[in-house]
Amino acid sequence: MGVSVWFWVPNIIDYLRIILLVVAFLFPAEKCLYTAAIYCVSEYLDAFDGYFARKLNQTSLFGELLDLSIDRASTAVLAIRIASLQPSLTGLMQFIIGLDIISHFFVMVTTFVQKKKSHKDVSSEKNPLIRLYYSSRTFLFLLCVFNETYIMALYVYYASSVETLINLIALWTLRICFTGFVLKQIINVLQWHSAAKVLIASSSKQQKLEE
């Protein structure tokens, strides 16, 4: 009898990520560097769960959904933190959270409808940018790093004192990562649109069969 999916290595890594995120958000804004450091470790571990899932042949629907849920939740909580520090950014943060959740939800439902083993299977995808995003692990990793770093830098920028070294570093980080952040939002829109087309086509096909 094999090891239960609950205790597969990639899933254990995800449990560790959850613990780290809980600890990270226990710190108040004045301790933003502690939050940033622990949050970044949790996000960095995201690369390892996928690696071990492939290496140990421990891929599962549970693991994939767990990983996606942690990613969405971590971004949402951080965005809420930013909005609480800078109310003028509330609309932008709501947009980021909504787009992130909706686009990935549509992608996962489409994965089930098409009976694919993973949402990263882009064999039938026509959009070149989405194909590149999911077929190139380097591109996916770098874009996610820029996106998460931008959002974390935004938090540190508004949580830290003005005209301090930390504040200055956060500002330059925002400038460096801005393009990656915007591109990630564009990909979220594109993958939502692509998934929506698949679902509409599937609904139309089902309707014709029932007529």
trRosetta pair geometry for C-beta under 8 A, 3 or more apart (Angstrom, degrees):
i j d omega theta_ij theta_ji phi_ij phi_ji
3 7 5.2 -103 173 84 108 107
3 8 6.5 139 108 -79 116 60
4 7 5.2 72 67 18 84 97
4 8 7.8 -115 104 -32 46 75
5 8 5.5 -21 -153 -16 46 117
5 11 6.8 93 160 -23 67 157
5 58 8.0 156 -131 -168 69 92
5 60 5.2 93 -145 -94 126 174
5 62 5.6 95 145 49 135 143
5 63 7.3 -124 -177 -40 103 97
6 11 6.6 -140 -172 118 25 150
7 11 7.1 -125 -117 75 4 119
7 12 6.5 33 -158 -60 51 109
8 11 4.7 78 64 13 86 109
8 12 7.0 -155 91 -11 40 88
8 53 7.7 61 144 -108 127 75
8 56 7.5 167 -167 103 96 133
8 58 4.2 164 -167 -175 127 131
8 60 6.9 145 18 0 161 129
8 63 6.6 -58 77 -75 136 131
9 12 5.7 -56 -147 33 31 112
9 13 6.6 34 155 -21 64 102
9 52 4.6 -102 111 155 123 139
9 53 7.8 -157 79 -69 91 51
9 56 5.8 90 31 21 131 162
9 58 6.1 122 38 50 87 163
10 13 5.5 -50 -153 32 36 116
10 14 6.7 36 149 -19 65 102
10 48 7.9 -174 -119 122 73 66
10 49 4.0 95 -158 -167 86 77
10 50 7.1 89 -134 -61 129 22
10 52 4.8 180 -68 83 83 103
10 53 4.0 17 -52 -63 158 89
10 56 7.6 -165 -25 49 97 120
10 58 5.6 171 10 99 109 115
10 59 7.9 24 31 -91 157 47
10 63 5.4 53 101 -155 120 135
10 67 7.7 -32 159 -64 110 121
11 14 5.4 -49 -151 34 38 114
11 15 6.6 45 147 -23 65 97
11 49 7.6 96 -58 -148 26 115
11 58 7.8 -111 -8 149 92 122
11 60 7.7 -14 -56 47 121 125
11 62 7.1 8 -100 115 132 106
11 63 5.2 -101 -72 -103 92 94
11 66 6.3 59 -128 66 85 163
12 15 5.5 -45 -151 29 37 114
12 16 6.7 40 148 -19 63 101
13 16 5.6 -53 -155 34 35 114
13 17 6.6 41 145 -24 65 101
13 45 5.6 -168 179 171 102 111
13 48 5.7 -146 -152 99 154 104
13 49 4.3 -164 85 -84 132 90
13 52 6.7 136 -17 36 142 140
14 17 5.2 -45 -150 29 39 118
14 18 6.7 44 151 -22 64 97
14 49 5.5 61 -53 -109 86 151
14 63 7.1 174 -11 -148 147 73
14 66 5.0 81 146 133 161 119
14 67 5.8 -104 -102 -82 132 67
14 70 5.9 -156 -160 -25 97 153
15 18 5.7 -49 -156 29 35 113
15 19 6.7 35 148 -17 64 103
16 19 5.7 -53 -151 36 35 113
16 20 6.3 36 152 -19 67 106
16 42 7.9 -166 121 -119 74 77
16 45 6.5 -118 94 -178 112 165
17 20 5.7 -56 -148 37 31 111
17 21 6.3 31 154 -20 65 107
17 42 4.6 107 -149 -159 74 89
17 45 5.2 -158 -80 83 99 130
17 46 6.8 80 -111 -68 148 72
17 49 7.7 -52 -25 -40 135 134
17 70 5.5 57 111 -177 129 151
18 21 5.8 -56 -149 35 30 111
18 22 6.5 31 153 -20 64 104
18 70 6.2 -104 -74 -115 81 115
19 22 5.8 -54 -151 33 31 111
19 23 6.4 28 153 -15 64 107
20 23 5.7 -57 -149 39 32 111
20 24 6.1 38 152 -27 66 107
20 38 5.4 -166 -177 174 89 93
20 39 7.6 158 139 -93 100 29
20 41 5.9 -122 -165 90 149 105
20 42 4.0 -177 96 -75 128 106
20 45 7.5 128 22 11 154 142
21 24 5.4 -49 -144 32 32 116
21 25 6.5 16 163 -7 65 108
21 38 7.8 169 -89 131 28 101
21 39 6.8 65 -114 -114 68 70
21 42 5.1 112 -58 -146 80 170
21 70 7.3 -177 -16 -162 153 95
21 73 7.6 85 149 109 160 106
21 74 5.4 -104 -123 -103 138 100
21 77 7.4 110 175 53 113 151
22 25 6.5 -68 -151 43 25 98
22 26 6.8 40 149 -38 61 102
23 26 5.7 -48 -157 12 35 119
23 38 5.7 -112 98 179 103 155
24 27 6.8 -58 -179 18 37 106
24 34 7.4 -178 -138 130 60 73
24 35 4.9 93 179 -146 82 60
24 38 3.8 -164 -87 92 94 116
24 39 4.5 119 -163 -59 157 77
24 42 6.7 -92 -23 -7 142 136
25 35 6.6 70 -86 -132 40 109
25 77 5.9 -48 -95 154 152 135
25 81 7.3 -134 -131 -68 99 135
27 31 3.9 -103 -178 90 117 122
27 32 7.5 175 119 -80 120 25
27 34 4.6 163 -93 84 168 121
27 35 4.8 -142 65 -56 121 90
28 31 5.7 85 58 20 66 95
29 32 5.7 6 -171 -63 51 100
29 81 7.6 163 -88 -176 92 103
29 85 6.1 137 -118 -92 144 120
29 159 4.0 -146 -170 -140 91 103
30 159 7.4 -142 -66 174 22 96
31 34 4.5 -13 159 24 102 121
31 35 6.5 113 109 -20 79 91
32 35 5.4 -54 -152 38 41 115
32 36 6.0 43 151 -23 72 105
32 155 6.4 -178 -153 133 117 92
32 156 5.0 148 143 -116 130 65
32 159 3.7 129 -72 107 144 141
32 160 5.9 -106 50 -56 143 80
32 166 7.9 128 78 160 116 140
33 36 5.4 -49 -142 37 34 114
33 37 6.2 36 158 -21 66 105
33 156 7.1 69 -79 -126 59 114
33 166 6.8 -87 -70 -133 114 138
34 37 6.0 -53 -145 35 28 110
34 38 6.4 16 162 -7 64 110
35 38 6.4 -66 -146 43 24 101
35 39 5.8 25 159 -21 64 117
35 155 7.3 -95 108 132 131 137
35 159 8.0 -16 45 108 137 175
36 39 5.8 -59 -140 39 24 112
36 40 6.2 24 160 -21 62 109
36 152 5.4 114 -129 177 89 116
36 155 7.2 176 -80 85 94 115
36 156 5.5 20 -70 -71 140 121
37 40 6.0 -58 -150 33 25 110
37 41 6.8 26 152 -19 61 104
38 41 5.7 -50 -152 31 35 113
38 42 6.6 37 150 -19 65 104
39 42 5.7 -57 -155 36 32 113
39 43 6.4 28 151 -16 67 107
39 74 7.2 143 -152 -169 96 115
39 78 7.1 91 -146 -87 149 126
39 152 6.1 173 100 -112 137 126
40 43 5.6 -54 -144 40 34 110
40 44 6.1 39 154 -25 66 106
40 148 7.9 139 -111 132 67 120
40 149 8.0 48 -110 -97 107 77
40 152 6.8 71 -68 -142 91 174
41 44 5.6 -53 -146 34 30 114
41 45 6.6 35 153 -24 62 103
42 45 5.8 -53 -155 28 30 114
42 46 7.5 49 143 -36 57 91
42 74 6.9 -174 117 -118 131 147
43 46 5.5 -30 -169 -1 43 121
43 74 7.1 175 -79 138 91 157
43 144 7.9 -171 -179 145 109 105
43 145 8.0 132 139 -110 124 61
43 148 5.2 150 -151 164 156 161
44 47 6.4 -42 -179 17 48 108
44 48 7.8 38 134 -11 66 104
45 48 5.3 -56 -160 34 55 114
45 49 6.7 58 148 -28 78 93
46 49 6.3 -45 -151 22 34 108
46 50 7.4 27 156 -8 60 104
46 67 7.1 115 -145 -158 86 100
46 70 7.7 -168 -100 100 103 122
46 71 6.8 82 -127 -84 140 100
46 144 7.6 -115 100 143 142 146
47 50 6.5 -64 -164 39 34 107
47 51 6.4 34 146 -22 67 113
47 141 6.2 47 -106 -124 118 115
48 51 5.2 -53 -144 36 40 116
48 52 6.1 30 162 -12 72 105
49 52 6.2 -59 -146 42 28 102
49 53 6.1 35 152 -27 63 108
49 63 7.3 -171 167 -176 114 108
49 67 5.9 -177 104 -100 144 120
50 53 5.5 -51 -144 31 31 116
50 54 6.6 24 159 -12 64 105
50 67 7.4 88 -62 -139 86 160
51 54 6.2 -65 -158 39 27 103
51 55 5.9 20 153 -16 66 117
52 55 5.3 -55 -131 44 35 112
52 56 5.5 7 175 5 72 114
52 58 6.8 -17 134 48 81 121
53 56 6.9 -64 -130 51 15 89
53 58 5.2 -107 -133 78 55 77
53 59 4.8 84 168 -80 107 69
53 60 8.0 -125 -144 10 113 68
53 63 6.1 158 -111 138 130 151
54 57 7.5 15 -173 -76 26 41
54 59 6.9 40 -78 -54 51 112
58 63 7.1 108 135 -50 83 164
59 63 6.5 -134 -154 65 41 135
59 64 7.2 39 -170 -50 84 103
59 117 7.4 54 126 162 137 108
59 118 7.2 -53 -175 -75 138 114
60 63 4.4 95 57 6 87 103
60 64 6.9 -153 91 -6 46 85
61 64 5.7 -55 -147 37 32 111
61 65 6.2 26 157 -13 66 109
62 65 6.1 -62 -148 41 26 105
62 66 6.1 29 154 -23 64 111
63 66 5.5 -53 -142 35 29 114
63 67 6.2 31 158 -20 64 106
64 67 5.9 -54 -149 35 28 111
64 68 6.4 24 154 -14 63 109
64 118 6.6 -160 -112 -127 145 78
64 119 7.0 146 177 4 129 101
65 68 5.7 -55 -144 41 32 110
65 69 6.0 36 156 -23 66 108
65 108 7.2 82 -102 -143 85 143
66 69 5.8 -57 -146 35 27 112
66 70 6.5 26 156 -19 63 106
67 70 6.0 -56 -151 33 28 109
67 71 6.5 28 153 -18 63 107
68 71 5.7 -56 -150 36 32 113
68 72 6.3 26 156 -15 67 108
68 104 5.9 173 -167 169 117 133
68 108 6.8 134 135 -71 174 131
68 119 7.7 58 -77 24 139 150
69 72 5.9 -57 -146 39 30 107
69 73 6.0 26 158 -17 66 112
70 73 5.9 -58 -141 41 27 109
70 74 6.1 28 161 -22 65 109
71 74 6.2 -56 -145 34 23 108
71 75 6.6 18 159 -12 60 109
71 104 7.9 172 88 -110 119 168
72 75 6.1 -62 -152 39 28 108
72 76 6.2 28 154 -21 65 112
72 100 5.8 160 -129 134 82 109
72 101 5.4 91 -159 -95 129 74
72 104 6.3 -139 -75 57 122 150
73 76 5.6 -58 -145 37 30 113
73 77 6.2 27 161 -18 67 106
74 77 6.1 -54 -145 36 28 107
74 78 6.4 24 157 -14 62 110
75 78 5.9 -62 -149 40 28 109
75 79 6.1 29 155 -21 66 110
75 96 7.1 -126 160 143 113 108
75 97 7.0 171 118 -103 95 66
75 100 5.6 -117 100 175 147 171
75 148 7.4 -100 -92 -107 93 82
75 151 6.6 18 -140 121 81 175
76 79 5.7 -57 -147 36 28 112
76 80 6.4 30 154 -21 64 105
76 97 4.7 79 -117 -129 83 109
76 100 7.3 -153 -63 76 83 136
76 101 7.3 41 -73 -54 124 114
77 80 5.7 -53 -151 33 32 113
77 81 6.6 38 149 -23 63 103
78 81 5.5 -50 -153 31 35 116
78 82 6.6 37 150 -20 65 102
78 151 5.6 84 120 143 132 118
78 152 6.7 -55 -161 -86 144 64
78 155 5.9 -84 -171 -56 93 143
79 82 5.6 -50 -151 33 35 113
79 83 6.4 36 151 -19 65 105
79 93 4.0 153 176 -160 98 99
79 94 7.9 163 147 -56 128 29
79 96 5.4 -165 -115 81 145 124
79 97 5.2 -159 78 -56 155 101
79 151 6.7 -52 -74 -158 77 124
80 83 5.6 -53 -148 37 33 113
80 84 6.4 35 152 -22 65 105
80 93 6.9 148 -74 158 33 137
80 97 7.7 53 -51 -71 81 144
81 84 5.8 -57 -153 33 30 111
81 85 6.7 22 152 -13 63 107
81 155 5.7 28 104 -127 118 119
82 85 5.9 -63 -154 39 32 107
82 86 6.2 -30 168 37 71 100
82 89 5.9 -63 138 99 103 138
82 93 5.6 175 78 -91 110 134
82 151 7.3 -105 -39 -170 147 79
82 154 5.5 18 -123 120 137 110
82 155 5.1 -96 -79 -88 91 75
82 158 6.4 104 -145 41 72 142
83 86 6.9 -81 -130 68 24 64
83 87 6.7 54 179 -112 66 40
83 89 5.8 -132 -101 90 61 85
83 90 4.4 84 -150 -103 111 66
83 93 4.3 -117 -58 44 111 158
83 94 7.6 73 -92 -40 148 77
84 87 7.8 17 -137 -72 19 69
85 155 7.3 119 20 -144 149 61
85 158 4.2 123 126 129 131 123
85 159 5.9 -78 -116 -73 157 70
86 89 4.6 43 104 11 109 113
86 158 4.7 -93 -36 -132 116 152
87 90 5.4 -9 -166 -31 54 115
89 92 4.9 -55 -167 45 72 115
89 93 5.6 73 134 -26 88 102
89 154 7.7 165 -166 174 166 128
90 93 5.8 -59 -145 39 29 109
90 94 6.2 31 156 -21 65 106
91 94 5.8 -55 -148 35 29 112
91 95 6.5 31 153 -20 63 105
92 95 5.6 -54 -152 34 32 114
92 96 6.4 33 151 -20 66 104
93 96 5.6 -50 -147 34 34 113
93 97 6.4 32 155 -16 66 105
94 97 5.9 -55 -146 39 30 109
94 98 6.0 27 158 -16 65 112
95 98 6.0 -59 -142 41 26 108
95 99 6.0 21 163 -15 64 113
96 99 6.2 -58 -141 40 23 106
96 100 6.0 24 160 -21 61 114
96 151 7.5 147 174 -104 158 124
96 185 7.2 -76 -114 -102 77 114
97 100 5.9 -62 -148 36 24 112
97 101 6.3 14 162 -11 63 111
98 101 6.2 -63 -146 40 25 103
98 102 5.9 14 165 -10 66 116
99 102 6.1 -60 -135 44 24 104
99 103 5.8 21 169 -18 64 115
99 185 6.4 40 116 -148 155 85
99 188 5.0 83 151 129 105 138
99 189 6.8 -35 -156 -68 122 73
99 192 7.5 -98 -159 -35 74 146
100 103 6.5 -59 -141 36 17 105
100 104 6.5 2 165 -3 56 115
100 188 6.2 -62 -93 -132 48 147
101 104 6.4 -72 -151 44 23 100
101 105 6.0 24 157 -23 65 113
102 105 5.6 -57 -143 35 28 113
102 106 6.3 27 159 -18 64 106
102 192 6.2 32 119 -117 94 131
103 106 6.0 -56 -152 36 28 109
103 107 6.5 29 150 -20 63 108
103 188 4.2 -171 7 -172 171 80
103 189 7.0 -81 -94 -69 133 23
103 191 5.4 80 -179 81 109 98
103 192 3.9 -84 -112 -60 79 100
103 195 7.5 137 -163 23 58 136
104 107 5.3 -50 -145 35 37 116
104 108 6.3 37 156 -20 67 103
104 119 7.9 53 -156 166 75 164
104 188 7.8 -45 -38 -136 78 93
104 191 7.9 31 -80 108 48 131
105 108 6.0 -55 -149 35 30 108
105 109 6.5 27 154 -16 64 106
106 109 5.9 -55 -146 38 31 109
106 110 6.2 33 154 -20 64 109
106 191 7.6 151 83 129 109 78
106 192 5.2 88 47 -135 149 66
106 195 3.9 130 138 105 102 141
106 196 6.0 -26 -164 -59 143 71
106 199 7.1 -96 -158 -21 92 139
107 110 5.7 -57 -150 37 29 113
107 111 6.5 37 149 -27 63 102
107 119 5.0 73 145 -161 106 125
107 191 5.5 -1 -77 155 121 115
107 192 7.6 -76 -43 -86 87 47
107 195 5.0 -112 -81 -76 50 146
108 111 5.4 -46 -151 27 35 118
108 112 6.9 34 151 -16 63 100
108 119 5.7 -50 -91 -81 58 135
109 112 5.8 -54 -157 35 36 110
109 113 6.3 36 148 -20 67 107
109 195 7.2 97 63 176 89 122
109 199 6.7 26 112 -89 116 127
110 113 5.4 -53 -143 37 35 113
110 114 6.1 18 162 -5 69 110
110 119 7.8 90 72 -129 91 89
110 195 4.2 -127 -30 -144 145 92
110 198 4.8 73 -138 82 117 139
110 199 6.1 -94 -88 -53 88 91
111 114 6.3 -64 -142 48 24 98
111 116 4.8 -88 -153 57 74 107
111 118 7.0 -73 -146 142 133 18
111 119 4.5 -75 -66 -88 142 73
111 121 7.5 115 -127 39 95 104
112 115 7.2 23 -178 -77 33 43
113 198 6.8 145 86 137 135 109
113 199 6.6 161 -12 -101 170 71
113 202 5.3 -43 179 -101 135 170
114 124 7.2 -147 -154 38 148 148
114 198 6.7 -41 -52 -179 117 137
116 119 7.1 118 93 -85 128 32
116 121 4.4 -157 -168 53 129 140
117 121 6.4 99 50 -42 75 138
118 121 5.1 123 68 -25 79 92
120 134 4.6 -178 -154 -165 73 110
121 124 8.0 34 132 14 91 85
121 134 7.8 -65 13 148 9 138
122 125 3.9 -42 -166 17 86 132
122 130 6.3 -179 -133 128 134 90
122 131 4.9 170 139 -116 139 62
122 134 4.6 133 -31 76 130 130
122 135 5.9 -96 51 -49 129 94
125 130 5.3 -115 176 101 140 117
125 131 5.2 178 96 -74 117 83
125 134 7.5 95 18 43 162 133
125 194 6.4 25 -136 -175 94 148
126 131 8.0 -89 133 -43 6 120
126 194 7.7 -177 44 -129 80 114
127 130 4.2 60 86 17 112 110
127 131 6.5 177 89 -15 56 86
127 190 5.6 163 174 173 163 120
127 194 5.7 -99 -2 -78 130 133
128 131 5.5 -55 -145 37 33 115
128 132 6.3 34 157 -20 66 105
129 132 5.8 -52 -150 35 30 111
129 133 6.3 35 150 -25 63 107
129 186 7.6 -50 149 120 157 108
129 187 6.3 -138 138 -102 113 87
129 190 6.1 25 79 108 122 173
130 133 5.4 -50 -145 32 34 117
130 134 6.4 9 165 1 67 108
130 187 6.6 141 -92 -151 70 88
130 190 5.6 -151 -56 122 109 119
130 191 5.5 138 -118 -83 124 85
130 194 6.1 -35 -28 -14 171 161
131 134 6.7 -72 -147 48 23 91
131 135 5.5 4 167 -5 65 125
132 135 6.2 -65 -124 47 21 99
132 136 5.5 -9 -177 10 64 119
132 139 5.7 -43 153 99 90 168
133 136 7.2 -59 -121 47 8 88
133 139 6.2 -116 -114 115 39 116
133 140 5.6 94 179 -88 61 84
133 143 6.8 -50 -131 37 93 158
133 187 5.5 117 -86 -144 159 140
133 191 7.9 -91 73 -61 151 123
134 140 6.5 71 -99 -78 31 131
136 139 3.8 53 98 15 122 112
136 140 6.3 163 91 -13 65 84
137 140 5.6 -56 -144 41 32 112
137 141 5.9 34 157 -22 67 109
138 141 5.8 -56 -145 37 26 110
138 142 6.2 20 160 -14 64 110
139 142 6.0 -58 -143 40 27 106
139 143 6.1 23 161 -17 64 112
140 143 6.1 -61 -145 39 24 107
140 144 6.3 21 158 -16 63 111
141 144 6.0 -62 -150 38 26 108
141 145 6.3 28 153 -22 64 108
142 145 5.5 -54 -148 34 31 114
142 146 6.4 30 155 -17 66 104
142 180 7.3 -113 141 -128 79 134
143 146 5.8 -52 -147 37 32 110
143 147 6.2 32 153 -19 64 109
143 180 5.6 -169 -138 -161 56 97
143 183 6.3 -99 -139 99 112 116
143 184 5.5 151 165 -80 101 95
143 187 7.3 49 162 1 151 154
144 147 5.6 -55 -145 38 31 113
144 148 6.1 23 161 -11 67 110
144 184 7.2 116 -92 -113 42 133
145 148 6.2 -60 -141 43 25 102
145 149 5.8 23 160 -19 63 115
145 180 7.6 -38 80 161 67 155
146 149 5.8 -58 -139 41 24 111
146 150 6.2 31 158 -26 62 106
146 177 4.5 176 -164 -148 77 89
146 179 7.5 -46 172 77 146 67
146 180 2.5 -10 125 113 149 158
146 181 6.2 -126 136 -45 90 61
146 183 7.9 30 91 48 138 111
146 184 7.2 -179 84 -32 96 123
147 150 5.9 -55 -152 29 25 112
147 151 6.8 17 155 -12 61 106
147 177 7.5 -173 -63 174 19 112
147 180 5.9 -119 -49 133 62 94
147 181 5.1 127 -117 -109 58 58
147 184 3.9 17 -85 -10 132 168
148 151 5.9 -56 -149 38 33 107
148 152 6.2 29 155 -15 67 109
149 152 5.8 -57 -143 42 31 109
149 153 5.9 34 156 -22 66 108
149 173 6.4 -116 156 176 103 113
149 177 4.9 -152 92 -102 105 157
149 180 8.0 33 50 82 106 137
150 153 5.7 -56 -145 36 26 111
150 154 6.4 33 152 -25 62 103
150 173 7.5 -172 -103 138 47 87
150 174 6.2 89 -144 -127 75 58
150 177 3.9 -156 -70 117 91 124
150 178 6.4 127 -123 -85 130 39
150 180 6.8 -176 -32 78 127 95
150 181 3.8 -58 51 -69 170 130
151 154 5.5 -49 -152 29 32 117
151 155 6.8 35 149 -19 62 101
151 181 7.3 147 -42 -122 75 120
152 155 5.5 -51 -155 32 37 113
152 156 6.4 33 150 -15 68 105
153 156 5.6 -53 -144 40 35 109
153 157 6.0 43 153 -29 66 105
153 170 4.7 161 -167 -157 79 74
153 171 8.0 -177 168 -49 112 15
153 173 3.9 -153 -117 101 146 121
153 174 4.9 -164 119 -62 129 74
153 177 6.6 142 16 36 144 138
154 157 5.7 -49 -146 30 28 116
154 158 6.7 10 161 -3 61 107
154 170 7.7 158 -68 176 16 109
154 174 6.3 98 -73 -102 70 115
155 158 6.5 -70 -153 45 26 96
155 159 5.8 14 158 -13 67 121
156 159 5.7 -64 -133 46 27 106
156 160 5.6 20 170 -18 68 115
156 166 6.6 -115 169 164 111 101
156 167 7.9 -164 137 -101 83 45
156 170 4.3 -156 98 -103 105 133
157 160 6.6 -59 -138 35 16 102
157 167 6.2 88 -140 -146 58 68
157 170 3.9 -172 -73 130 76 131
157 171 6.0 109 -119 -67 118 63
157 174 6.4 6 -51 -41 148 134
160 164 5.9 -118 159 58 112 126
160 166 4.5 -142 -144 105 155 117
160 167 4.5 -159 103 -71 120 82
160 170 6.4 161 27 -4 136 146
161 164 4.7 74 77 -20 93 129
161 166 7.7 77 43 58 73 111
161 167 6.4 -101 83 -41 47 130
162 167 5.9 143 -131 -156 28 170
163 167 6.4 -3 6 69 14 142
163 168 7.6 36 -146 -52 31 98
164 167 4.6 96 53 6 76 105
164 168 7.0 -141 94 -6 40 87
165 168 5.6 -56 -148 37 33 112
165 169 6.3 34 154 -19 67 105
166 169 5.8 -54 -147 36 29 110
166 170 6.3 31 153 -20 63 107
167 170 5.7 -53 -149 35 30 114
167 171 6.5 34 151 -23 63 104
168 171 5.6 -52 -151 31 32 114
168 172 6.6 25 155 -12 65 104
169 172 6.0 -57 -149 40 32 106
169 173 6.2 36 151 -23 65 108
170 173 5.5 -54 -147 36 31 115
170 174 6.5 37 152 -24 63 102
171 174 5.7 -51 -155 29 31 114
171 175 6.8 28 150 -16 63 104
172 175 5.5 -51 -151 35 38 113
172 176 6.3 36 152 -19 68 106
173 176 5.7 -56 -146 38 32 110
173 177 6.0 8 164 -1 68 116
174 177 6.4 -69 -137 49 22 95
174 178 6.2 49 160 -61 62 94
175 178 6.0 -28 -147 -13 25 118
177 180 5.2 -61 -165 47 65 113
177 181 5.7 71 139 -30 86 104
178 181 5.6 -58 -150 35 31 115
178 182 6.4 27 157 -16 67 106
179 182 5.9 -56 -149 37 31 109
179 183 6.2 30 154 -19 65 109
180 183 5.7 -55 -144 38 31 112
180 184 6.4 35 155 -24 64 104
181 184 5.9 -55 -153 30 28 112
181 185 6.9 25 152 -15 62 103
182 185 5.8 -56 -155 34 35 109
182 186 6.5 37 148 -21 67 105
183 186 5.4 -52 -150 34 36 115
183 187 6.4 38 151 -20 66 102
184 187 5.7 -50 -149 35 33 112
184 188 6.6 40 149 -23 63 101
185 188 5.4 -47 -152 30 36 117
185 189 6.7 37 150 -18 64 100
186 189 5.7 -53 -155 34 34 111
186 190 6.3 31 150 -17 66 108
187 190 5.5 -55 -143 40 34 112
187 191 6.1 28 160 -16 69 107
188 191 6.2 -56 -141 39 25 103
188 192 6.4 30 155 -21 61 106
189 192 5.8 -57 -152 34 29 112
189 193 6.4 27 153 -18 65 108
190 193 5.7 -56 -148 37 31 111
190 194 6.2 30 154 -19 66 107
191 194 5.5 -47 -140 38 36 113
191 195 6.1 36 157 -18 65 106
192 195 5.9 -60 -148 40 27 108
192 196 6.1 31 153 -24 65 109
193 196 5.6 -52 -145 33 29 115
193 197 6.6 32 155 -22 62 103
194 197 5.9 -53 -154 30 30 111
194 198 6.8 30 149 -18 62 104
195 198 5.6 -54 -154 34 36 113
195 199 6.4 32 152 -17 68 107
196 199 5.8 -57 -148 38 32 110
196 200 6.2 32 154 -19 66 107
197 200 5.8 -53 -144 37 30 111
197 201 6.2 31 155 -19 64 107
198 201 5.8 -56 -148 37 28 111
198 202 6.3 29 152 -20 64 108
199 202 5.6 -53 -146 36 31 113
199 203 6.3 33 153 -20 64 104
200 203 5.7 -52 -148 35 31 111
200 204 6.3 32 153 -20 64 106
201 204 5.7 -54 -147 36 31 113
201 205 6.3 33 153 -20 64 106
202 205 5.7 -54 -148 35 30 112
202 206 6.4 31 153 -18 63 107
203 206 5.7 -56 -149 37 31 112
203 207 6.3 34 152 -23 65 106
204 207 5.6 -52 -148 33 31 113
204 208 6.6 32 153 -20 63 104
205 208 5.9 -54 -152 33 31 111
205 209 6.6 31 151 -19 63 106
206 209 5.7 -55 -152 34 34 113
206 210 6.5 27 153 -16 66 109
207 210 5.9 -62 -151 38 31 108
207 211 6.7 41 150 -34 65 101
208 211 5.7 -46 -152 18 35 116
